[in-house]
Structure formats: structure tokens, C-alpha cells
Amino acid sequence: MCTEYAPGYINVEGAIFKTQILITGRMSPGENIWLKSLTDSGTKNDLNYIISRTTELNQKYRDEADNVIDLFASANSELMQIINKEEKAMGKAIDKWYAERHKEEIEEKDKLIAELIKKNKQIAEENASLKKQLGISV
């Protein structure tokens, strides 16, 4: 027995495991966009809509939406390249989203790079000092 509890959402009862059928053609465009974003047929408008909607979500759902955006970008890599080349405003929105999503990771890498630069400078100074002590011209 099947029950459609909302347009496009059908529960299949009596199956061995819980089953749900999604008919995207019956869903509203707003609901369908999240499923469509998991395919390779995304558009610039789809991406704009998804990004704009993620700011309205609480943190739990924002993390899940971020994963959907990652999947969208992977599945629609050609579109993402076009957007980055042709759509400066969209590219900036994507960059902003990426920076917010990966802020802590970026900060950690920046700290690591600063530490490595400092260590490299110390090693270079020690190397120059040793060469001087050994009488090797620098």
C-alpha cells in the first residue's frame, strides 16, 4: 500500500524496510531544487537559490546544506568553471560561502604556514651561521 502524504512524497507500507518514493515532478520548485542539486543538471539559478537558502538555516541544517553545495559543485564542475570565469558576483558569493564554511581550516593552515616560514627563516640563519663558522663563503 502506498500513501502520498505530501505532493511528490510517497510512503510504501508493508515493505521489508522503510521505503519512500520521491516524484520530483509533483514537488514545488523549492523542494525539488535540493534533490535536483544532487544531479549534474544544475543551473546558475539553482545554485543562487541554494546558497541564499543556506543562510536561513540553523547550524545543523546549514552543515547538511553545505554538503549539498559541495555535491552540486562536484556534479556540475563545468558550470562552476563557467561561473567562476563569467559571473564575478556569483563567484564572489561562492568564495564567501567557501570562506565561511572553511574558516577554521583556513585559519589553521595560515597559522601553519606562518610557523613554517618562521622555522625556515631560523634554519636559513643557522645555516648561514654554520657556513660562516666553517669559512664557507655565502
N, C-alpha and C positions, 0 to 999 in steps of 0.2 A: 504494500500500500504506500502511496506517495502523497505527501501533503505539501502544497505550496504555501508557506507561511508568510511570505512577502514576495513581491514581484521578482522573479528570477531565482528565488531560493526554494529549493525543494528538498525535503527530508524524505529519505527512503526508509520506511519502517519494516521491521521483520528481517532485515539482512543480518548476516553473521556479525558484522561490525557496523558501527555507526557510519552512515553514508549520506552525503549531501550532494545534490546536483546544482550547479550554478549555470543559469542560462543568461548570459550577459546581454542578449538582445532584449530581455524583459526588464533589465535593471535600468535605473536612472543613470544618466551620464556621469554623475558624481560618484556613484557606487562602482560603475563599470570601469572608471578610469584607473582605479587601484589594481584591478585584475588585468586590464589592458597594458598597464605599465610593466607587467611581467613578461610581455611578448616583445618581439622585435619590430612591432608596427607602431611604435610610439611617435608622437609628433611634438613640435615645439610647444604647442598649446597644452598638450598633456603634461609635459614637464613643468611648464609655468604653473599649472593648476596644482600639481602635486607639491611643488616647492611652497606655493602660497598657503596650502592647507597644513603643512607640517608645523608652521609657526603657531597654529591654533591648538595643537595637541599637547596633552600633558607629557611629561618626560618618558613614561613607559611607552606610550604610543608613538612618540617622536622617534625613539630609537628604532622601533619597528618600521616607521615610515622612512627613516634614513636607510634602512636595509633595502627597502623597495626602491629608493632612488639609486642606490648602488647597483641593484639588479637592472633597473631601467638603463643606466649608463652603460653597463656591460652588454646588454642585449641590443642597445641602439648606439653602438660605438660610432658608426658613420654619422649619424645625426649629431652626436656630441661633438665630433670634429667640426662639422659644419657650423654648429652653434658657436663654438669657440673661435672660429675664424670670422664668421659673418655677423654674429649677433653680440656686439660688445656688451650691451646691457644684460642680456641673458647670461653671457659668460661671466660677468661680474656677480650676478645672482648665484650662479653655480659656485664660483670661487668663494663667495661669502658663506654659502651653505657648507662647503667643504671645510673652510677655515673654522667655522663654529663646531662642526662635527668632530674635527680632528685637532681642536685647540690644544688639549693637554699633550697629545702626541707630538705636535709641532713644537710646543714649548720644551718638552723633554729632549727632542732632537736638537733644538737650538742650544740648550744647556750643554749637551754632549759635544756639539761642535765647538762651542766656546772653550770647553775643557781640553779638547784635543788640540785646538790652536795654541792654548797656553802651554800644554805639555810639549808640543812641537817646538815652540819658541825656547823652552827650557833646554830641550835636547840640543837644539842648534847652538845655544850659548855654551853648553857643556862641551859640545864637540869642538867649537872654536877655541875654548879654553885648553882642552887637551892637545889640540894641534899646536897651539902656541907653546905649551909646556914641552912638547916633543920637538919643537923647532921646525914644524911643517908650515910652509907658507900657506896663508889662507887665500 
